[in-house]
Amino acid sequence: MSKKMLLISVAATAFAGMAFAQGSADYPPESDAGTCYARVLTPETTKVVTEQVIDRPEGTEIKLIPATYETVTEQVLVKEESKDVRVTPTMFETVTEQVLQTPERTDTVVIPAQYETYTEQVMTRAAYTTWKPGNGLYGRAIDASVSNNGVSTGELLCRVEVPAQYETVTRTRLVSPERTEAKVIPATYKTVTRQVVSQPAQVTEEVVPAVYETISVQKLVTAASEETIVIPATYKTLEKRVVSGGGSLEWREVLCDTNATPGKISAVQTALTKAGYKAPVDGEFGPGTLKAMEAYQRANNLPVGYLTVSTVESLGLTKN
């Protein structure tokens, strides 16, 4: 018996003893003589789920309702009443004065809100733990120097933690809300001139009526006011991939030294090469064939590490 066959036989004996110690639940299913089973790690299956995250928080907006005015007319004295003297005429002088044309008012200036953009880590897949099997069945190199590909066999179990996955999203938040500021607009005046008596007439007097001028002025009707409008928050949909199944050890039927002939191995090697995974066609399951088979299994979402019947059937072959 070769060294390789001896090591496989020892590993199989040790495995059978471990299965017996753990109870009947660890045995493969009932099958015909000549069939072989191995515990393999089934590939994980995932699904895409959507999640609603806030894109812009709820805010408020101040709407300015301006003041309203109406135009009114007023009589402004231009020339006062005077008296005219027939003998000695009245002496006048011209004076100027400021007349209110537009009253002082207050306008409200809107200072817009300020926002800032920031990033946040959003979890797209939660952390989880899983069992990682070791090496040791047919189709796996016992010597680490021959094959160091790290593919699990399911006979040596290690508990490993797969960290959570996150995605960086950009969001906007309010730094300072919109506000208003009052601005005083001063009153405006109009300069008018008028004649005033500097020296009254003497002897006889004649009344000279006053002179008025009609001007237009702005009169406040309703003061300026504010109205607060609520701007609702907006959301966006994120997609993340989560594990929905698989990733567990299961008993699967395999081809081994007991039920795999050189002719069957050659057929598998030929099918792998035809599928684009070059393997030596020599009827022996060596490192080159193992490497090609594992690459094919990963690409087709099959359990990796053993020549399972599902792999053989995927290549278009039968197990017999």
C-alpha positions as CSV (number, residue, x, y, z in Angstrom):
1,M,0.0,0.0,0.0
2,S,1.4,3.4,-1.0
3,K,2.1,6.2,1.6
4,K,-0.8,8.3,0.2
5,M,-3.3,5.4,0.4
6,L,-2.1,4.6,3.9
7,L,-2.7,8.2,5.1
8,I,-6.2,8.3,3.5
9,S,-7.0,5.0,5.2
10,V,-5.9,6.3,8.6
11,A,-7.9,9.5,8.1
12,A,-11.0,7.6,7.1
13,T,-10.6,5.3,10.2
14,A,-10.2,8.3,12.5
15,F,-13.2,10.0,10.9
16,A,-15.4,6.9,11.3
17,G,-14.4,6.8,15.0
18,M,-15.3,10.5,15.5
19,A,-18.7,10.0,13.8
20,F,-19.4,7.0,16.1
21,A,-18.5,9.1,19.1
22,Q,-20.7,11.9,18.1
23,G,-23.8,9.7,17.5
24,S,-25.7,8.3,14.6
25,A,-26.7,11.8,13.4
26,D,-23.1,12.2,12.1
27,Y,-23.3,9.3,9.7
28,P,-24.0,9.7,6.0
29,P,-27.4,8.6,4.8
30,E,-28.1,4.9,4.0
31,S,-26.7,3.9,0.6
32,D,-25.7,1.0,-1.5
33,A,-22.3,-0.7,-1.1
34,G,-19.5,1.0,-3.0
35,T,-20.8,4.5,-2.5
36,C,-18.7,7.1,-0.6
37,Y,-19.8,10.3,1.2
38,A,-17.9,13.2,2.6
39,R,-18.9,16.2,4.7
40,V,-18.5,19.3,2.5
41,L,-19.1,23.0,3.0
42,T,-22.0,24.1,0.9
43,P,-21.6,27.5,-0.8
44,E,-23.4,30.4,0.7
45,T,-26.4,31.9,-1.1
46,T,-27.2,35.5,-0.8
47,K,-30.1,37.8,-1.5
48,V,-30.4,41.6,-2.0
49,V,-32.5,43.5,0.5
50,T,-33.4,47.2,0.4
51,E,-33.3,49.7,3.2
52,Q,-34.7,53.2,3.5
53,V,-32.2,55.8,4.8
54,I,-32.7,59.5,5.3
55,D,-31.2,61.6,2.6
56,R,-32.2,65.1,3.8
57,P,-33.7,65.7,7.3
58,E,-36.9,67.6,7.8
59,G,-36.5,71.4,7.8
60,T,-38.4,74.6,7.9
61,E,-38.6,77.6,5.6
62,I,-39.6,81.1,6.5
63,K,-41.9,82.8,4.0
64,L,-41.9,86.6,4.2
65,I,-45.2,88.3,3.7
66,P,-44.3,91.9,2.8
67,A,-46.0,94.9,4.3
68,T,-48.7,96.6,2.2
69,Y,-49.1,100.4,1.8
70,E,-51.6,102.7,0.3
71,T,-51.1,106.1,-1.3
72,V,-52.9,109.0,0.3
73,T,-52.8,112.7,-0.5
74,E,-52.2,115.5,2.0
75,Q,-52.4,119.3,1.9
76,V,-49.1,120.9,2.8
77,L,-49.0,124.7,3.5
78,V,-46.8,126.4,0.9
79,K,-47.7,130.1,1.6
80,E,-49.3,131.3,4.8
81,E,-52.2,133.6,4.9
82,S,-51.0,137.3,4.7
83,K,-52.2,140.8,4.6
84,D,-51.7,143.3,1.8
85,V,-51.4,146.9,2.7
86,R,-52.4,149.4,0.1
87,V,-50.1,152.2,1.2
88,T,-47.2,150.2,2.4
89,P,-47.1,146.8,0.8
90,T,-46.2,143.9,2.9
91,M,-42.7,142.6,2.8
92,F,-42.2,138.8,2.5
93,E,-39.3,136.5,2.8
94,T,-38.9,132.9,1.4
95,V,-38.3,130.1,3.9
96,T,-37.8,126.3,3.3
97,E,-38.9,123.4,5.4
98,Q,-38.8,119.6,5.3
99,V,-42.1,117.8,4.7
100,L,-42.5,114.1,5.3
101,Q,-43.0,112.2,2.0
102,T,-42.4,108.5,3.0
103,P,-42.6,107.4,6.6
104,E,-39.8,105.3,8.2
105,R,-40.5,101.6,7.7
106,T,-38.9,98.3,8.6
107,D,-38.2,95.5,6.0
108,T,-37.4,91.9,6.9
109,V,-34.4,90.4,5.1
110,V,-34.3,86.5,4.9
111,I,-31.0,84.9,5.7
112,P,-31.1,81.4,4.1
113,A,-30.3,78.3,6.1
114,Q,-26.9,76.7,6.0
115,Y,-26.2,73.0,5.5
116,E,-23.1,70.8,5.6
117,T,-22.4,67.5,4.0
118,Y,-21.0,64.6,6.0
119,T,-20.4,60.9,5.5
120,E,-21.7,58.0,7.6
121,Q,-20.9,54.3,7.6
122,V,-24.1,52.2,6.9
123,M,-23.9,48.5,7.6
124,T,-24.8,46.5,4.5
125,R,-24.1,43.0,6.0
126,A,-24.0,42.1,9.6
127,A,-21.1,40.2,11.1
128,Y,-21.6,36.4,11.5
129,T,-19.6,33.3,12.6
130,T,-19.2,30.1,10.8
131,W,-17.3,26.7,11.0
132,K,-14.3,26.3,8.8
133,P,-13.4,22.6,8.1
134,G,-9.9,21.3,7.9
135,N,-8.2,18.9,5.5
136,G,-7.9,15.1,5.1
137,L,-10.2,13.2,2.7
138,Y,-9.6,11.8,-0.8
139,G,-8.9,14.5,-3.4
140,R,-7.0,16.7,-0.8
141,A,-3.3,16.8,-0.4
142,I,-2.2,15.6,3.1
143,D,1.2,17.2,2.7
144,A,0.9,21.0,3.0
145,S,3.9,21.4,0.6
146,V,1.9,19.7,-2.2
147,S,-1.3,21.7,-1.9
148,N,-1.7,24.9,0.2
149,N,-4.9,26.3,-1.2
150,G,-6.7,26.5,2.2
151,V,-9.9,24.8,0.9
152,S,-12.0,23.3,3.8
153,T,-12.7,19.5,4.0
154,G,-15.1,19.6,6.9
155,E,-13.1,17.1,9.1
156,L,-11.2,19.7,11.2
157,L,-13.7,22.5,12.3
158,C,-12.6,26.0,13.2
159,R,-15.0,28.7,14.4
160,V,-14.3,31.9,12.5
161,E,-16.0,35.3,12.6
162,V,-16.7,37.1,9.3
163,P,-16.8,40.9,10.0
164,A,-19.6,43.1,9.1
165,Q,-19.5,45.0,5.8
166,Y,-20.2,48.7,5.7
167,E,-20.9,51.3,2.9
168,T,-20.1,55.0,3.1
169,V,-23.1,57.2,2.4
170,T,-23.1,61.0,2.1
171,R,-25.8,63.0,3.9
172,T,-26.7,66.6,4.5
173,R,-27.6,68.1,7.9
174,L,-28.8,71.6,9.0
175,V,-26.0,73.8,10.5
176,S,-28.0,77.0,11.0
177,P,-31.8,77.4,10.2
178,E,-33.1,80.1,8.0
179,R,-33.7,83.4,9.9
180,T,-34.8,86.9,9.3
181,E,-33.2,90.2,10.0
182,A,-35.0,93.5,10.3
183,K,-33.7,96.4,8.2
184,V,-34.8,100.0,8.9
185,I,-35.5,102.1,5.9
186,P,-35.5,105.8,7.0
187,A,-38.2,108.2,6.2
188,T,-37.9,110.5,3.2
189,Y,-38.7,114.2,3.2
190,K,-39.4,116.8,0.5
191,T,-38.1,120.3,0.8
192,V,-40.8,123.0,0.1
193,T,-40.5,126.7,0.2
194,R,-43.0,129.3,1.3
195,Q,-43.4,133.0,1.7
196,V,-43.7,134.5,5.1
197,V,-44.4,138.1,6.1
198,S,-41.3,140.0,7.1
199,Q,-43.0,143.3,7.5
200,P,-46.8,143.8,7.6
201,A,-48.5,146.5,5.5
202,Q,-49.4,149.7,7.0
203,V,-52.5,151.9,6.9
204,T,-54.8,149.6,5.0
205,E,-54.7,145.9,5.0
206,E,-55.8,143.3,2.6
207,V,-56.0,139.6,3.5
208,V,-54.0,137.4,1.2
209,P,-55.2,133.7,1.7
210,A,-52.8,130.9,2.4
211,V,-51.5,128.7,-0.4
212,Y,-51.4,124.9,-0.1
213,E,-49.9,122.1,-2.2
214,T,-51.3,118.6,-2.5
215,I,-48.6,115.8,-2.1
216,S,-48.8,112.0,-2.2
217,V,-47.4,109.9,0.8
218,Q,-47.2,106.1,1.5
219,K,-49.3,105.0,4.5
220,L,-48.8,101.6,6.1
221,V,-51.9,99.4,5.9
222,T,-50.6,96.0,7.1
223,A,-47.2,95.3,8.6
224,A,-44.8,92.7,7.2
225,S,-45.2,89.2,8.7
226,E,-43.6,85.7,8.5
227,E,-45.0,82.2,7.7
228,T,-43.1,79.0,8.7
229,I,-43.4,76.3,6.1
230,V,-42.3,72.7,7.0
231,I,-40.1,70.9,4.4
232,P,-40.5,67.2,4.9
233,A,-37.5,64.9,5.1
234,T,-36.5,62.9,1.9
235,Y,-35.2,59.3,1.8
236,K,-33.3,57.1,-0.5
237,T,-33.2,53.4,-1.0
238,L,-29.9,51.4,-0.4
239,E,-29.4,47.8,-1.5
240,K,-27.3,45.4,0.6
241,R,-26.5,41.7,0.1
242,V,-27.2,39.4,3.0
243,V,-26.6,35.6,3.4
244,S,-29.9,33.7,2.9
245,G,-28.6,30.1,3.1
246,G,-25.8,27.6,2.6
247,G,-22.4,27.8,4.4
248,S,-23.1,24.6,6.3
249,L,-21.5,21.1,6.4
250,E,-23.5,18.4,4.6
251,W,-23.0,14.8,3.6
252,R,-22.5,14.6,-0.2
253,E,-21.8,11.6,-2.3
254,V,-18.3,11.6,-3.8
255,L,-16.0,9.5,-6.0
256,C,-13.1,8.1,-4.1
257,D,-10.5,5.3,-4.5
258,T,-13.3,2.8,-3.8
259,N,-15.6,3.7,-6.7
260,A,-13.6,5.9,-9.1
261,T,-11.8,4.0,-11.9
262,P,-8.9,5.5,-13.9
263,G,-11.3,5.7,-16.9
264,K,-13.8,7.8,-14.9
265,I,-11.0,10.0,-13.7
266,S,-9.8,10.5,-17.3
267,A,-13.4,11.4,-18.3
268,V,-13.5,14.0,-15.6
269,Q,-10.1,15.4,-16.6
270,T,-11.3,15.6,-20.2
271,A,-14.5,17.3,-19.2
272,L,-12.7,19.9,-17.1
273,T,-10.3,20.7,-19.9
274,K,-13.2,21.1,-22.3
275,A,-14.9,23.4,-19.8
276,G,-11.8,25.7,-19.8
277,Y,-10.1,24.3,-16.7
278,K,-7.0,22.5,-18.0
279,A,-6.2,19.2,-16.3
280,P,-3.8,16.4,-17.2
281,V,-5.6,13.5,-18.8
282,D,-3.7,10.6,-17.2
283,G,-6.4,8.8,-15.1
284,E,-4.7,9.8,-11.8
285,F,-6.2,12.5,-9.5
286,G,-3.2,14.6,-8.8
287,P,-2.5,18.2,-7.8
288,G,-3.1,19.5,-11.3
289,T,-6.5,17.8,-11.5
290,L,-7.4,19.0,-8.0
291,K,-6.6,22.6,-8.9
292,A,-8.7,22.5,-12.1
293,M,-11.6,20.8,-10.3
294,E,-11.6,23.4,-7.4
295,A,-11.5,26.3,-9.9
296,Y,-14.5,24.8,-11.7
297,Q,-16.4,24.2,-8.5
298,R,-16.0,27.8,-7.3
299,A,-17.0,29.2,-10.7
300,N,-20.2,27.0,-10.7
301,N,-21.1,27.5,-7.0
302,L,-20.5,23.9,-6.1
303,P,-19.0,22.5,-2.8
304,V,-15.2,22.8,-3.1
305,G,-12.6,20.1,-2.2
306,Y,-14.0,16.8,-3.2
307,L,-15.0,15.1,-6.4
308,T,-18.7,15.2,-5.5
309,V,-21.3,13.5,-7.7
310,S,-22.9,16.9,-8.2
311,T,-19.6,18.1,-9.7
312,V,-19.4,15.0,-12.0
313,E,-23.0,15.5,-13.2
314,S,-22.4,19.3,-13.7
315,L,-19.6,18.3,-16.1
316,G,-22.2,16.3,-18.1
317,L,-21.0,12.9,-16.8
318,T,-22.6,10.1,-14.7
319,K,-21.1,8.7,-11.5
320,N,-20.9,5.1,-12.9
